[in-house]
Amino acid sequence: MTGAGGKHLYDPGFTDNPALWTHEDDSHADYVSRMITDRHSLTVFDVDGKRLTMAQIDEAGDEIDRIMITK
């Protein structure tokens, strides 16, 4: 299960506020490029030969993010 599949969601205001995505404990490391905090979702991986696709699907079945890596 990915971090978006848990019981409680972050404050929806986090979605459009990158300043809230970092923490002093990790020296405000900027490792998050997108955060959607207003809905639950799950991650689907698909491997097809040398291609790996990862998609994030929300609770309504809509794709909210996707990445493809080809070896």
C-alpha positions as a LaTeX table, in Angstrom:
\begin{tabular}{lrrr}
\hline
Residue & $x$ (\AA) & $y$ (\AA) & $z$ (\AA) \\
\hline
Met1 & 0.00 & 0.00 & 0.00 \\
Thr2 & 1.27 & 3.45 & $-0.80$ \\
Gly3 & 1.15 & 6.45 & 1.50 \\
Ala4 & $-2.10$ & 7.65 & $-0.05$ \\
Gly5 & $-4.05$ & 4.55 & 0.95 \\
Gly6 & $-4.19$ & 5.04 & 4.71 \\
Lys7 & $-7.00$ & 5.89 & 7.07 \\
His8 & $-6.40$ & 9.65 & 7.44 \\
Leu9 & $-5.62$ & 12.17 & 4.72 \\
Tyr10 & $-3.37$ & 15.19 & 5.11 \\
Asp11 & $-5.00$ & 18.61 & 5.19 \\
Pro12 & $-6.27$ & 19.29 & 1.61 \\
Gly13 & $-4.38$ & 22.59 & 1.75 \\
Phe14 & $-1.10$ & 20.67 & 1.38 \\
Thr15 & $-1.91$ & 19.88 & $-2.29$ \\
Asp16 & $-1.02$ & 23.36 & $-3.55$ \\
Asn17 & 1.52 & 24.40 & $-0.91$ \\
Pro18 & 5.01 & 22.90 & $-1.48$ \\
Ala19 & 6.37 & 24.84 & 1.52 \\
Leu20 & 4.46 & 22.40 & 3.75 \\
Trp21 & 6.03 & 19.30 & 2.15 \\
Thr22 & 9.45 & 19.63 & 3.79 \\
His23 & 10.51 & 19.23 & 7.41 \\
Glu24 & 13.22 & 20.69 & 9.56 \\
Asp25 & 14.13 & 17.17 & 10.79 \\
Asp26 & 15.46 & 16.29 & 7.31 \\
Ser27 & 16.98 & 19.72 & 6.59 \\
His28 & 13.97 & 20.63 & 4.41 \\
Ala29 & 15.05 & 18.13 & 1.73 \\
Asp30 & 13.12 & 18.87 & $-1.44$ \\
Tyr31 & 12.29 & 15.33 & $-2.62$ \\
Val32 & 8.56 & 15.64 & $-3.32$ \\
Ser33 & 7.52 & 16.96 & $-6.73$ \\
Arg34 & 3.76 & 16.51 & $-6.34$ \\
Met35 & 1.46 & 15.85 & $-3.39$ \\
Ile36 & $-2.27$ & 15.17 & $-3.64$ \\
Thr37 & $-3.84$ & 15.24 & $-0.21$ \\
Asp38 & $-7.57$ & 15.49 & $-0.87$ \\
Arg39 & $-8.28$ & 11.82 & $-1.75$ \\
His40 & $-7.12$ & 8.26 & $-1.21$ \\
Ser41 & $-5.32$ & 6.43 & $-3.98$ \\
Leu42 & $-3.34$ & 3.31 & $-4.81$ \\
Thr43 & $-0.33$ & 2.53 & $-6.96$ \\
Val44 & $-0.46$ & 0.14 & $-9.91$ \\
Phe45 & 2.74 & $-1.26$ & $-11.47$ \\
Asp46 & 2.78 & $-2.81$ & $-14.93$ \\
Val47 & 5.84 & $-4.58$ & $-16.33$ \\
Asp48 & 5.94 & $-5.25$ & $-20.07$ \\
Gly49 & 9.30 & $-6.53$ & $-21.24$ \\
Lys50 & 11.79 & $-3.73$ & $-20.62$ \\
Arg51 & 9.10 & $-1.17$ & $-19.76$ \\
Leu52 & 7.87 & $-0.43$ & $-16.22$ \\
Thr53 & 4.82 & 1.79 & $-15.80$ \\
Met54 & 3.64 & 3.11 & $-12.45$ \\
Ala55 & 0.23 & 4.77 & $-12.20$ \\
Gln56 & $-1.47$ & 6.38 & $-9.21$ \\
Ile57 & $-5.23$ & 5.76 & $-9.25$ \\
Asp58 & $-7.62$ & 7.66 & $-6.99$ \\
Glu59 & $-10.65$ & 6.30 & $-5.19$ \\
Ala60 & $-12.92$ & 7.20 & $-8.14$ \\
Gly61 & $-10.73$ & 5.16 & $-10.51$ \\
Asp62 & $-9.15$ & 8.22 & $-12.14$ \\
Glu63 & $-5.44$ & 8.24 & $-12.94$ \\
Ile64 & $-3.79$ & 11.13 & $-11.11$ \\
Asp65 & $-0.16$ & 10.44 & $-11.95$ \\
Arg66 & 1.92 & 8.15 & $-14.20$ \\
Ile67 & 5.57 & 7.44 & $-14.90$ \\
Met68 & 7.12 & 5.08 & $-17.44$ \\
Ile69 & 10.69 & 3.78 & $-17.37$ \\
Thr70 & 12.24 & 1.85 & $-20.23$ \\
Lys71 & 15.43 & $-0.12$ & $-19.70$ \\
\hline
\end{tabular}
